[in-house]
Amino acid sequence: MSRLRALAAFLLLAIAPAFAWLPELTGSGSPVADRWSMNSFAVTWDLNASTGNNVQGSRTVHDVIAASFATWQQAPNTELNVDEGEPSDVSSESASPANINLICFVCTDVDFADNSTLAVTVITTADGPGKPDGHGGVSQFAGQILKADIIFNPHVPFTTDPGGVGEDLQTIATHEIGHFFGLDHSPVVRSIMFPFASDLTTLSYDDVAGIATLYPKGTPDFPSGSIAGRVTFPSGSAVFGAHVFAESTSGRQVLGPNIRKSPIGTLSRPNGSYVIQGLPPDKYTVTAEPLDGPVASSDLNGFPNAYRRSSVDTNFTTHSH
């Protein structure tokens, strides 16, 4: 990859991510993970299929978006009851009704800082139960996602064909749909949720751990476990915001060939504690590293603010055990 291209998620209402497969979080101090309630109202995606000349390729944008949603819905250990809604003619994110989740290529009212930002996902969450949900009912819990719009930068060239000229639309769409479901950026380089675009269209172990933890399947496809611990300085004081990840030491492909093997990560909380969830049965080494590049805390949509901190700790060296 010759350059880094930023992928972004903007949130309306509460903004705050947490751990690393990193869910988005709502609240401050003791935040909770953002997620849809699949029992409150039907969750759909509503495509305005109109495009400008910046979108080229033989596949339709509909087929690309449908394939990208299917990638997440087919993730092991995951149950996502999301359907395609009616086609939409809405061409303004600010005019997008509360009861549709707009996917738009021609919306021009989103402030893209520049063309290094390829797309944004605008999410509305509830800050507590009992609030109007925009669907004729009330919210069930803090962090419940009520609406999510995905807006592609109309000034960036996209291609619907693998290897075509422009940014690979399926890669970008799959990443943004991860935000749609409540996942934040991940510091794991091989994950779809890594904040700089690649040409990957399949999920990694890190992505699967995240989506399956937010939306667990009643009867799992494979057993999963967790690793917990605490990151501290030599003095014994807590390290906040360390990227802690478990990496397999075997050649096993527990999740099969369609899921890319990667570390599975998390970030340490203010007391230095961490829990890495969604681990397939395997042998692992655990590494703690600072968020000092290429991913920094600023790429994680406000992680320090979620815990009422101005920044994460980076004044330590990488350590494995």
PEJOVEN-V871126 format. One record per pair of residues at least 6 apart in sequence whose ideal C-beta (glycine too) atoms are under 7 Angstrom apart, sorted by the first residue. I is the first residue (numbers start at 0). J is the second residue. D is the distance in whole Angstrom. If there is no record, write none. Layout:
BEGIN
i=I j=J d=D
i=I j=J d=D
END
This chain:
BEGIN
i=0 j=197 d=6
i=3 j=195 d=4
i=3 j=293 d=7
i=4 j=115 d=6
i=4 j=117 d=6
i=4 j=166 d=7
i=4 j=195 d=6
i=4 j=196 d=4
i=5 j=115 d=5
i=5 j=116 d=5
i=5 j=194 d=6
i=5 j=195 d=7
i=6 j=117 d=6
i=6 j=118 d=7
i=6 j=171 d=7
i=6 j=174 d=5
i=6 j=194 d=6
i=6 j=196 d=6
i=7 j=116 d=5
i=7 j=119 d=5
i=8 j=119 d=7
i=8 j=120 d=5
i=8 j=178 d=4
i=8 j=300 d=6
i=9 j=119 d=5
i=9 j=121 d=5
i=10 j=23 d=7
i=10 j=122 d=5
i=10 j=124 d=7
i=11 j=121 d=6
i=11 j=122 d=7
i=11 j=123 d=5
i=12 j=123 d=6
i=12 j=124 d=5
i=12 j=126 d=6
i=13 j=25 d=4
i=13 j=26 d=6
i=13 j=124 d=5
i=13 j=126 d=5
i=14 j=300 d=6
i=14 j=301 d=5
i=15 j=23 d=7
i=15 j=24 d=4
i=15 j=25 d=6
i=15 j=26 d=6
i=15 j=27 d=7
i=15 j=30 d=5
i=15 j=301 d=5
i=15 j=304 d=6
i=15 j=305 d=3
i=16 j=22 d=7
i=16 j=23 d=5
i=16 j=24 d=5
i=16 j=183 d=4
i=16 j=299 d=5
i=16 j=300 d=5
i=16 j=301 d=6
i=16 j=302 d=5
i=16 j=305 d=6
i=17 j=24 d=4
i=17 j=30 d=6
i=17 j=32 d=6
i=17 j=302 d=7
i=17 j=305 d=6
i=18 j=265 d=4
i=18 j=266 d=6
i=19 j=185 d=5
i=19 j=186 d=6
i=19 j=187 d=7
i=19 j=242 d=6
i=19 j=264 d=4
i=19 j=265 d=5
i=19 j=266 d=5
i=20 j=182 d=7
i=20 j=185 d=6
i=20 j=192 d=7
i=20 j=205 d=5
i=20 j=206 d=7
i=20 j=208 d=5
i=20 j=209 d=3
i=20 j=263 d=7
i=20 j=264 d=7
i=21 j=182 d=7
i=21 j=183 d=4
i=21 j=184 d=6
i=21 j=185 d=5
i=21 j=266 d=7
i=21 j=299 d=6
i=22 j=32 d=4
i=22 j=33 d=6
i=22 j=181 d=5
i=22 j=182 d=6
i=22 j=183 d=6
i=22 j=209 d=7
i=22 j=213 d=6
i=23 j=33 d=4
i=23 j=122 d=7
i=23 j=181 d=5
i=23 j=183 d=5
i=23 j=300 d=7
i=24 j=30 d=4
i=24 j=31 d=6
i=24 j=32 d=6
i=24 j=33 d=6
i=24 j=142 d=7
i=24 j=305 d=5
i=25 j=31 d=6
i=25 j=33 d=6
i=25 j=124 d=5
i=25 j=126 d=6
i=25 j=141 d=5
i=25 j=142 d=4
i=26 j=141 d=6
i=27 j=305 d=6
i=27 j=307 d=6
i=28 j=306 d=7
i=28 j=307 d=5
i=30 j=305 d=4
i=31 j=141 d=5
i=31 j=142 d=4
i=32 j=142 d=6
i=32 j=181 d=7
i=32 j=213 d=6
i=33 j=124 d=5
i=33 j=142 d=5
i=33 j=144 d=6
i=33 j=181 d=4
i=34 j=142 d=7
i=34 j=144 d=6
i=34 j=181 d=5
i=34 j=213 d=5
i=34 j=214 d=7
i=35 j=42 d=5
i=35 j=144 d=5
i=36 j=139 d=5
i=36 j=143 d=5
i=37 j=80 d=5
i=39 j=132 d=6
i=39 j=136 d=6
i=39 j=139 d=6
i=40 j=132 d=7
i=40 j=134 d=4
i=40 j=136 d=6
i=41 j=82 d=7
i=42 j=80 d=7
i=42 j=81 d=5
i=43 j=81 d=7
i=43 j=82 d=5
i=43 j=83 d=6
i=43 j=84 d=3
i=43 j=100 d=6
i=44 j=68 d=6
i=44 j=81 d=7
i=44 j=83 d=6
i=44 j=84 d=6
i=44 j=100 d=5
i=44 j=102 d=6
i=45 j=84 d=4
i=45 j=85 d=6
i=45 j=87 d=4
i=45 j=99 d=4
i=45 j=100 d=6
i=45 j=101 d=6
i=45 j=102 d=7
i=46 j=61 d=6
i=46 j=64 d=6
i=46 j=86 d=6
i=46 j=87 d=6
i=46 j=102 d=5
i=47 j=87 d=5
i=47 j=88 d=6
i=47 j=89 d=6
i=47 j=90 d=6
i=47 j=101 d=7
i=47 j=102 d=7
i=47 j=103 d=5
i=47 j=105 d=7
i=48 j=60 d=6
i=48 j=61 d=6
i=48 j=86 d=7
i=49 j=90 d=7
i=49 j=104 d=7
i=49 j=105 d=5
i=50 j=60 d=6
i=50 j=104 d=4
i=50 j=105 d=7
i=51 j=104 d=7
i=51 j=105 d=6
i=51 j=153 d=5
i=53 j=153 d=6
i=53 j=154 d=7
i=53 j=155 d=6
i=53 j=156 d=5
i=53 j=157 d=6
i=54 j=60 d=6
i=54 j=104 d=6
i=54 j=157 d=5
i=54 j=159 d=7
i=55 j=158 d=6
i=55 j=163 d=7
i=55 j=164 d=7
i=55 j=165 d=6
i=56 j=158 d=5
i=56 j=159 d=3
i=56 j=160 d=4
i=56 j=163 d=5
i=57 j=159 d=7
i=57 j=160 d=6
i=58 j=159 d=4
i=58 j=160 d=6
i=60 j=104 d=6
i=60 j=159 d=6
i=60 j=168 d=7
i=63 j=159 d=5
i=63 j=168 d=5
i=63 j=169 d=5
i=63 j=172 d=6
i=64 j=102 d=6
i=64 j=172 d=6
i=65 j=83 d=7
i=66 j=169 d=6
i=67 j=169 d=6
i=67 j=172 d=4
i=67 j=173 d=4
i=67 j=176 d=5
i=68 j=81 d=7
i=68 j=176 d=6
i=70 j=173 d=5
i=70 j=201 d=7
i=70 j=202 d=6
i=71 j=79 d=6
i=71 j=176 d=6
i=71 j=177 d=7
i=71 j=180 d=6
i=71 j=210 d=6
i=72 j=79 d=5
i=72 j=81 d=7
i=74 j=202 d=6
i=74 j=207 d=5
i=74 j=210 d=5
i=74 j=211 d=6
i=75 j=207 d=6
i=75 j=211 d=7
i=75 j=220 d=4
i=75 j=221 d=6
i=75 j=254 d=6
i=75 j=258 d=7
i=76 j=207 d=7
i=76 j=211 d=4
i=76 j=215 d=6
i=76 j=216 d=5
i=76 j=219 d=5
i=76 j=220 d=5
i=76 j=221 d=6
i=76 j=223 d=7
i=77 j=210 d=5
i=77 j=211 d=5
i=77 j=214 d=5
i=77 j=216 d=6
i=78 j=214 d=6
i=78 j=215 d=7
i=78 j=216 d=4
i=78 j=217 d=7
i=79 j=214 d=5
i=84 j=99 d=6
i=87 j=99 d=6
i=87 j=101 d=6
i=89 j=95 d=5
i=89 j=101 d=5
i=90 j=103 d=7
i=90 j=105 d=5
i=90 j=106 d=6
i=91 j=106 d=6
i=91 j=108 d=5
i=92 j=101 d=7
i=92 j=103 d=7
i=92 j=106 d=5
i=92 j=108 d=6
i=92 j=109 d=5
i=92 j=121 d=6
i=92 j=148 d=5
i=92 j=150 d=5
i=93 j=108 d=5
i=95 j=101 d=4
i=95 j=148 d=5
i=97 j=133 d=3
i=97 j=146 d=6
i=98 j=133 d=6
i=98 j=134 d=6
i=100 j=146 d=6
i=100 j=147 d=5
i=100 j=148 d=6
i=101 j=148 d=4
i=102 j=149 d=5
i=103 j=150 d=5
i=104 j=151 d=5
i=104 j=153 d=6
i=105 j=153 d=6
i=106 j=150 d=5
i=107 j=153 d=6
i=109 j=119 d=6
i=109 j=150 d=5
i=111 j=152 d=5
i=114 j=152 d=6
i=114 j=154 d=6
i=114 j=155 d=5
i=116 j=152 d=6
i=117 j=152 d=6
i=117 j=155 d=5
i=117 j=166 d=6
i=117 j=171 d=5
i=117 j=196 d=6
i=118 j=149 d=6
i=118 j=150 d=6
i=118 j=151 d=5
i=118 j=152 d=6
i=118 j=171 d=5
i=118 j=175 d=5
i=119 j=150 d=5
i=120 j=147 d=6
i=120 j=149 d=5
i=120 j=175 d=5
i=120 j=178 d=4
i=120 j=179 d=6
i=121 j=148 d=5
i=121 j=150 d=7
i=122 j=144 d=6
i=122 j=147 d=5
i=122 j=178 d=7
i=123 j=145 d=5
i=123 j=146 d=4
i=124 j=142 d=6
i=124 j=143 d=6
i=124 j=144 d=5
i=124 j=145 d=6
i=125 j=132 d=7
i=125 j=138 d=3
i=125 j=141 d=6
i=125 j=143 d=4
i=125 j=145 d=6
i=126 j=141 d=6
i=127 j=141 d=5
i=128 j=138 d=6
i=128 j=139 d=6
i=128 j=140 d=5
i=129 j=137 d=5
i=129 j=138 d=7
i=130 j=137 d=6
i=130 j=138 d=5
i=131 j=137 d=6
i=132 j=138 d=5
i=132 j=145 d=5
i=133 j=145 d=5
i=133 j=146 d=6
i=138 j=145 d=7
i=144 j=181 d=6
i=147 j=179 d=5
i=149 j=175 d=5
i=149 j=179 d=6
i=151 j=157 d=7
i=155 j=166 d=6
i=156 j=164 d=7
i=156 j=165 d=4
i=156 j=166 d=7
i=157 j=165 d=5
i=157 j=166 d=5
i=157 j=168 d=4
i=158 j=164 d=6
i=158 j=165 d=4
i=158 j=167 d=6
i=158 j=168 d=6
i=159 j=168 d=5
i=161 j=167 d=7
i=166 j=196 d=6
i=167 j=198 d=5
i=169 j=200 d=5
i=170 j=196 d=6
i=170 j=197 d=6
i=170 j=198 d=6
i=170 j=199 d=6
i=170 j=200 d=5
i=171 j=196 d=6
i=173 j=191 d=5
i=173 j=200 d=6
i=174 j=191 d=5
i=174 j=192 d=6
i=177 j=191 d=6
i=177 j=192 d=5
i=177 j=206 d=7
i=180 j=210 d=6
i=180 j=213 d=7
i=181 j=213 d=6
i=182 j=192 d=5
i=182 j=209 d=5
i=182 j=210 d=7
i=183 j=299 d=6
i=183 j=300 d=6
i=184 j=192 d=6
i=184 j=193 d=7
i=184 j=194 d=4
i=184 j=298 d=5
i=184 j=299 d=5
i=184 j=300 d=7
i=185 j=192 d=4
i=185 j=193 d=6
i=185 j=205 d=6
i=185 j=264 d=6
i=186 j=242 d=5
i=186 j=264 d=6
i=186 j=290 d=6
i=186 j=294 d=4
i=187 j=193 d=6
i=187 j=203 d=7
i=187 j=205 d=4
i=187 j=244 d=6
i=187 j=261 d=6
i=187 j=262 d=5
i=187 j=264 d=5
i=189 j=203 d=5
i=189 j=259 d=6
i=189 j=261 d=4
i=190 j=203 d=4
i=190 j=205 d=4
i=190 j=206 d=5
i=190 j=261 d=6
i=191 j=199 d=6
i=191 j=202 d=6
i=191 j=203 d=6
i=191 j=206 d=5
i=192 j=206 d=6
i=194 j=294 d=6
i=194 j=298 d=5
i=195 j=293 d=7
i=201 j=257 d=6
i=201 j=258 d=7
i=201 j=259 d=6
i=202 j=258 d=6
i=203 j=258 d=7
i=203 j=259 d=5
i=203 j=261 d=4
i=204 j=254 d=6
i=204 j=258 d=6
i=204 j=260 d=6
i=204 j=261 d=5
i=204 j=263 d=5
i=205 j=261 d=5
i=205 j=262 d=7
i=205 j=263 d=5
i=205 j=264 d=6
i=207 j=254 d=6
i=207 j=258 d=6
i=207 j=277 d=7
i=208 j=263 d=5
i=208 j=276 d=6
i=208 j=277 d=3
i=211 j=277 d=6
i=212 j=276 d=5
i=212 j=277 d=5
i=221 j=253 d=6
i=221 j=279 d=6
i=222 j=280 d=6
i=223 j=277 d=5
i=223 j=278 d=6
i=223 j=279 d=6
i=224 j=278 d=5
i=225 j=274 d=6
i=225 j=275 d=6
i=225 j=276 d=5
i=225 j=278 d=6
i=226 j=245 d=6
i=226 j=275 d=5
i=226 j=278 d=6
i=226 j=283 d=7
i=226 j=285 d=6
i=227 j=273 d=7
i=227 j=274 d=5
i=228 j=273 d=6
i=229 j=271 d=4
i=229 j=272 d=5
i=230 j=238 d=4
i=230 j=241 d=4
i=230 j=243 d=6
i=230 j=267 d=5
i=230 j=271 d=5
i=230 j=273 d=7
i=230 j=287 d=5
i=231 j=237 d=6
i=231 j=238 d=6
i=231 j=271 d=5
i=232 j=238 d=6
i=232 j=315 d=7
i=237 j=269 d=7
i=237 j=270 d=5
i=237 j=271 d=3
i=238 j=267 d=6
i=238 j=271 d=5
i=238 j=312 d=5
i=238 j=315 d=6
i=239 j=267 d=6
i=239 j=269 d=5
i=239 j=308 d=6
i=239 j=311 d=6
i=239 j=312 d=5
i=240 j=266 d=5
i=240 j=267 d=6
i=240 j=290 d=6
i=240 j=296 d=6
i=240 j=302 d=6
i=240 j=303 d=7
i=240 j=311 d=3
i=240 j=312 d=6
i=241 j=266 d=7
i=241 j=267 d=4
i=241 j=287 d=5
i=241 j=288 d=7
i=241 j=289 d=7
i=241 j=312 d=7
i=242 j=264 d=6
i=242 j=266 d=6
i=242 j=288 d=5
i=242 j=290 d=6
i=243 j=264 d=6
i=243 j=265 d=5
i=243 j=267 d=6
i=243 j=273 d=5
i=243 j=275 d=7
i=243 j=285 d=7
i=243 j=287 d=5
i=244 j=262 d=4
i=244 j=263 d=6
i=244 j=264 d=4
i=244 j=286 d=6
i=245 j=262 d=6
i=245 j=263 d=5
i=245 j=275 d=5
i=245 j=278 d=6
i=245 j=283 d=4
i=245 j=285 d=5
i=246 j=262 d=4
i=246 j=283 d=6
i=246 j=284 d=5
i=246 j=286 d=7
i=247 j=260 d=7
i=247 j=281 d=5
i=247 j=282 d=7
i=247 j=283 d=6
i=248 j=282 d=5
i=248 j=283 d=6
i=248 j=284 d=6
i=249 j=281 d=6
i=249 j=282 d=5
i=251 j=281 d=6
i=252 j=260 d=6
i=253 j=279 d=4
i=253 j=280 d=6
i=253 j=281 d=6
i=254 j=279 d=6
i=263 j=275 d=6
i=263 j=277 d=6
i=263 j=278 d=6
i=264 j=275 d=7
i=265 j=273 d=5
i=265 j=274 d=6
i=265 j=275 d=5
i=266 j=302 d=7
i=267 j=273 d=5
i=268 j=306 d=7
i=269 j=306 d=5
i=269 j=308 d=7
i=284 j=319 d=5
i=284 j=320 d=7
i=285 j=319 d=7
i=285 j=320 d=6
i=286 j=317 d=6
i=286 j=319 d=4
i=287 j=317 d=7
i=287 j=318 d=5
i=288 j=317 d=4
i=289 j=313 d=4
i=289 j=315 d=6
i=290 j=296 d=5
i=290 j=311 d=6
i=290 j=313 d=6
i=291 j=313 d=5
i=296 j=302 d=6
i=296 j=303 d=6
i=296 j=310 d=6
i=296 j=311 d=4
i=302 j=311 d=7
i=303 j=309 d=6
i=303 j=310 d=5
i=303 j=311 d=6
END
